[in-house]
């Protein structure tokens, strides 16, 4: 349920996930009548440190790779680092902005809980 509140730069999210290595993920970002479908597969799950999955949409120009790194920072914080690779240069900047917006939404959700 938390994922549905933050895994889009804006708007809402519908998702189906099979959270296991080899499991599929489907994410539909919806905002202002626009829907963007994303599909992928979980490649590595190492809680609480690492999550790696493929990520493909009409904007990735093929299969890309997302690595989510979580690192303790002090005693009460966690550093989130998202690396989105295998993207063409012309779309990498837009994806960086999208991931930044999503991370900010996630932070707001976690603070509110």
N, C-alpha and C positions, 0 to 999 in steps of 0.2 A: 504493500500500500504506500509506503514511503517513496518508493521509486516512482510511482505515478505522480507524485507531487513535485518532482524536481528534474526528471530526466528529459527535459526539453528546455531550450533557452527561454521560452515563453509559452503560454497556453497550457494545454493539458496533454496527458499521455495515456495511451492504452498499451498494455504490454502483456506478453506471454513469455514466461521464462521456464526453462528446465535447468535449474541451477546445479549442474554437475559437469565435469569434464566431458566434452562431447555433446553436451546438451545445447539445444537451440535457444536463441533469444529473438524475439520479435518486438519491436518498439514502433508505435505510430505516434508521431508528434503532431498535434493539432493546434492550429492557431489561426483565427480569422478566416475560416473556410479553407485553409490550406492544410493538407495532410502529407506528411513525409514518412514513408515506410522505411524501416531499417531492419536488417536481418543479420544474424551472426551466429557464432558457435563459441562456447566457452572452451578455451584451450588449456588454461591453467588456473587453478583455484587453490590459494595458499593462505587461508585466513590466519591472522588478520592483516597480512602484509601485502599480498599481491593477488590481482585478478587480471587475466589476459583473455581477450576475446576478439574474434573477427567482427568487422563492422562494415556493412555495405548498404548503400542507398543510391538513389539516382544522382546524388551529388559527390560520391566518393570516386567515381570513375573506375569501378572495380572493387575488389576486396581489399580492405585496409585492416590495420591491426591497432587495437587499443590496449594499453597496459596501464593499470591503476595501481599505484604504489602508495601504501599507507605506512608512515614512519612516526614512531613516538617522538614528541617534541616536548621535553620537560615532563612534568608529572600529570598534567591535566589537558594536554593538547595532542593533536595528531596532524601531521603534515600530509596533505593529499597532493600527489603529483600524478597527472594524467599525461601519458605520451601517446599521441595518435600518429602512427607512422603509415608508410605506404600510400600517402596521399599525393596527388599531383600538386605542384607548387601553386597553381592558380586557385585551388580550393582550400589549401592548408590554412590560410589566414582566416577565412570564414569559419572553419571548424574550430580553430583556436578560440575565436570569439564566442562560439557556441558553447564549448566546454567551460569557458570562464563563467559565462552566464549561468550554466547549469550548476557549477560548483558553488556559486553565490546563492542560488536557490536552495541547494542542499544545506549550506551553512545556516540559512534562515530557518529551515525546517528543523534542524537539530537543536538550534538555540530555543526554538519555540516549545520543544518537547520537554 
